[in-house]
Amino acid sequence: MNIGNDPSVRAATSAAQSSTATEVQMAVLKKALNSQAAGVQPLLDSLPQQPKLATGGSVGTKVNAYA
């Protein structure tokens, strides 16, 4: 008896291969995202900090209009 032609066997084999392919794709995606996050962090750290609001006087104590 040849079980390779049975539709249920083909469906199970196809589902297992699809599941494995999806897991591999997700692993590659996670590695790519982690690599991008590690590469962009030094760039974000190098940006200048925004000035703080003034603490005294009549100008700059209510609204931070830094652009």
PEQUI-V208756 format. One record per backbone hydrogen bond with DSSP energy under -1.0 kcal/mol. NH is the residue of the N-H (numbers start at 1). CO is the residue of the C=O. If there is no record, write none. Layout:
nh->NH co->CO
nh->NH co->CO
//
This chain:
nh->6 co->3
nh->10 co->6
nh->11 co->7
nh->12 co->8
nh->13 co->9
nh->14 co->10
nh->15 co->11
nh->16 co->12
nh->17 co->13
nh->18 co->14
nh->19 co->15
nh->20 co->16
nh->21 co->17
nh->22 co->18
nh->23 co->19
nh->24 co->20
nh->25 co->21
nh->26 co->22
nh->27 co->23
nh->28 co->24
nh->29 co->25
nh->30 co->26
nh->31 co->27
nh->32 co->28
nh->33 co->29
nh->34 co->30
nh->35 co->31
nh->36 co->32
nh->37 co->33
nh->38 co->34
nh->39 co->35
nh->40 co->36
nh->41 co->37
nh->44 co->40
nh->45 co->41
nh->46 co->42
nh->54 co->60
//
